[in-house]
Amino acid sequence: MSSLTLTKTFAHPKEKVFAAFATARALAQWIAPMDNMVARVEVFQFAPGGRLRIFFDVAAETHPLEGQFLRIEAHDALSFTWVWRSPAPHADVESHVAVSLRDIATGTELKLVHSRLDAPGMSDRHSAGWQGCFSRLATYLEDAIQ
């Protein structure tokens, strides 16, 4: 099974970083990897076993994503399934996302492991997508703090 691991440092307390994952409103502000893509969070049940459904609008297409929260440990970690639906590339392939947060001297270290990326090109595509999301998350955190 293929997976990717990304680590990013944010100059904010881990409670603030965790909060960016914890509500539909916050998540919608940064989960799309590009500025010209809009994320609409339609279902958000932030509890273990809770469902997640996001529609990503880019150009004339909508790419649906579904998932289920597997684990939530306030301010420290969360994990969820990640399943794109048609017409998105890699539709119907279930992958898993695990996020852990750690206090460091300059703020918070976020470690993301996205596993079960078994379709051709899936790892590279998701790596680029998460990098874009992290950039938008940094901007969101700056704006949310002020």
Secondary structure, 3 states (H helix, E strand, C coil): CCEEEEEEEECCCHHHHHHHHHCHHHHHHHCCCCCCEEEEEEEECCCCCCEEEEEEEECCEEEEEEEEEEEEECCCEEEEEEEECCCCCCCCCEEEEEEEEEEECCEEEEEEEEECCCCCCHHHHHHHHHHHHHHHHHHHHHHHHC
